[in-house]
Amino acid sequence: MFDRYVLVPNSLHNEIIDGQVVGFSVKVRAGYYRGFRLALLEDLQLTVDGLTFERKDLALEVGGKPARPLDDLETEYEQTWDFGAPATLHVRKPGGLEPGAHSVIAYERIRVSYFPLPAEYTLADVQVVA
């Protein structure tokens, strides 16, 4: 239902540290209609131009706190990700993305405390790296 809000339009860009392109990032929103603790984020995947990036190469920055690897969030019981609040998904990819249009697919799986199956959200979009 809220899948269409998962990817923030026009938020894809390369990340440069000390003059080197170390990867890229894209802003994402939680598809679940309520906020939830980060420990309930079962999975977050990103596919760009048909390539799905490995979990070890992803880090999520939520609520202005430093980006953390997804595995570290499994025990984050205090911090929440509120519905509608954008978070930045950082992807380690030396050299980043080529300038131009890219097919982007974001997938989230969130454990919902009162429902036996996880909630799943997917959105495909085309975004441009300048």
N, C-alpha and C positions, 0 to 999 in steps of 0.2 A: 504494500500500500504506500509506504513512504520511500520506496526504492528510488524514485525519481529525484530525491533530495540528497542521495548519498554522495555524489561527486559535486564539488563546488565548481561551477563554470569558470573557465579561463584561469585556473589556479595552477596549472602544470608549468613548472620551470626548472631549469638546471640550477644546481647548487655549487657555488664556487667557494673554496677555502684555500687561503694562501695562494691565490692565482690559479689553482687547479680545479677543474670540474670533477667533483668527487661523486656525483650522482644527480638525482633530481627529487622533486617533491610535488605532491598534489594535496589539495585540501579535500577532506572527506567529512561527512556528517554521519552520526549514528542514525540508522534507519528505524530503530525502535522508537515507539511513540512516547516513551518515558526515558528519563535519565537512568543510568545504571552504573554500578561500580565496575571499574576497569577489569577486575578479576573475572567478570562475567563475559568478557569478550573472548569467545572461544577461538575465533579465527578471523583474520583480515588478510585478504589476498589482493594483489594488484597484477593485472595483465596489461602490457602495453605492446601494441603491434604484434599480438599473438604470443608474446613471451611472458610467462608467469614467473615473477620473481620469487626467490626462495625466502622463506620466513626469516632466516638468519640475516638477510640483507634489508629487512624492514625495521623501522623504528617509528614510534608514534609519539607525537607531541600534543598533549591535551591540556587545556586550561592554563597556558603560559608556562607550564613546567617543562624542564628539559626533555628532549626526545629520549625514549627508552625502547630497547628491543622488545618485541612482542612477548617473548618468553618471560621477561621481567614483570609484565603486567599480570601474569597469572596469579600473583600473590599480592596484588594491589587492591586491598580491601577498603581503603579510605577514599581515594580519589574517584570522582564520578565523571562521566561524560554525559552532559545534558543534551536532550533532544534539540536539534537545530544548531547546536554549537559546533563550529568547524574545528577540526583538528588537522594537524599537518602530518601526512604520512611521508617519511623520508625514505628514499630508496638508494642504497649504495650501488653505484654503477659507474666505475671509472670512465670518464669521458662524457657521461650524461647521455642526453638524447640529442639527435640531430635537429637543427631548426626545421620547423614545418609542422604539419598536422600529424597527429598520432591517435590511433584507436586506443582508448583507455577503458578498462573494465575493472570495477571495484566490487569486491564481494565481502560481506560481513556475516559472521554467524555469532549470535548472542544467546547465552543461556538466559532463559526467563524463569524466575523462581517459581512461578505458579503454573507452569505449563511443562508437560513432560518432554516436549521436543524443542530444540533451539529455533529461534527466529532467524531466518536467512533473508538477506537483502543483496541484490545485484543491480548494478547500473552500468550500461555501456554508453560511451560518449566519445566525441572527437574533440580533442583539445590541441592547441597550437603552442609550440615552444618558439619564442622569437629568436 
